[in-house]
Each structure stands twice: as structure tokens, then as C-alpha cells.
Amino acid sequence: MASGSRQTEALRDVLEASRGAGVRVKEVPRRELDALAADHHGVVVRVREPVDLTERDLATYPFGDDDVVVVLDGITDPQNLGAAARSAEAAGAAMLVTRIRRAAGVTPAAVRASAGALLHLPHARVANISRAIERLKEAGFFVIGLDEEAEADVYAEPCPPGRVAIVLGSEGEGLSRLAREACDALVSLPMRGRVSSLNASASLAAVLYAYVVPSRRS
């Protein structure tokens, strides 16, 4: 009974949120939902797939003066991609840039892990990350790579003003050599405990909120 009440309350919240957002709601038999999704908990949403941007779009995109772009250099786990996108969108990033090959795509698992952020955050998928970094630099971005071996940590000096791109490497190998060499600066996260590192999405969230966001409070 308690479980049913919670489900009814959750559905009521979904309906209220949908009405508030102007989303059309249609009630259908459960079998129709079962045909659309195996694990739907009574609600299925139809969304329009976002259109991926390309490397060329980096040169013409209407970035703002203080925009932040997050570049993922080879994140292969859809859960990590989704979590990274969620952190980037929550921190106000203007765009996410990822590799086309040897990297996670925008799958249903990634979208779920992103809490929908991948449906809102502009996303450029590129063949060559180092070349994309050069494009961002040409667009006025100062590019900072997150590297656990960097001598400077995020507390060494404040994040520079203006357009900033944060580059995060793959889960196991970190930044590729070419991506590292393309960055304007490298920073690390200080590890005060016994573990030597954080996972990719946690590292990104820490850098965004401890280093980038505070520099943009004004």
C-alpha cells in the first residue's frame, strides 16, 4: 500500500511538472508503455533527439564572453559520459565536446545518467580532439587540461577570466599526449586522502565547482 501511494504521488508530481513546462500528457494503457520501454515505472517520455554539432561549428558558434566548454578526451563509459554532462550542464557550461571514435555515444544509458542534461547541453562530436582544442583557442578560449601529474593544482592560482575550456582525459589513461600538448595550462586536483585519484566525472565536478565557477560569481 505504501509503495502504491508513493508511486501515485510520484506520478502526480510528474503531471504537475509536465503541465508547468507545457509538456503534453497522454494517458494510455500499460501495454503501450511496455512496448515502448521495458522499465518505465508508469511514465514514458518521447523526446526529439538533439542534433550533434561538428568541429566546424566550434569556429562559428555564438559563445559568450565568459563561456565554459567541457572537452572529454576519450571517455568510454556511458555512465561517465552522462555524469560528466550532468556536472557540466549544472555548472553552466555552454557546450560539451567529445570524440567520435573510441568514446561513449549518446545512448539511453548515458542520457539517464545525465539526468537529461545531454538533451539540453549543446554537444559537438569531433574526429580529432587536439584539432578541436585548436579551434577553441582560435575562438578565444584559454584551454586547461586536468592532469594528475601537473605541478600546479587548482588552488595554485585562480581560473583565468574570459572563455575557458576544461579538458578531461579518459578513465584509465588520462589526457592523450596530443591533447595535453595542445592545452594552454595543466592543473591537478590535490588528493588529501589515501586514494590517488577520483573517477572522471567526479574530477570534472570538483574542478568546475572548486576552480571555474568561483571565478564567475560576478
Sequence and secondary structure as in RCSB ss.txt:
>XXXX:A:sequence
MASGSRQTEALRDVLEASRGAGVRVKEVPRRELDALAADHHGVVVRVREPVDLTERDLATYPFGDDDVVVVLDGI
TDPQNLGAAARSAEAAGAAMLVTRIRRAAGVTPAAVRASAGALLHLPHARVANISRAIERLKEAGFFVIGLDEEA
EADVYAEPCPPGRVAIVLGSEGEGLSRLAREACDALVSLPMRGRVSSLNASASLAAVLYAYVVPSRRS
>XXXX:A:secstr
 HHHHHHHHHHHHHHHHHHHHT       HHHHHHH SS TT          B TTHHHHS   TT EEEEEES 
  HHHHHHHHHHHHHTT SEEEEESSSS    HHHHHHTTTGGGTS EEEES HHHHHHHHHHTT EEEEE TT 
SSBTTTS   SS EEEEEEBTTTBS HHHHHH SEEEB    SS S   HHHHHHHHIIIIIGGGG  
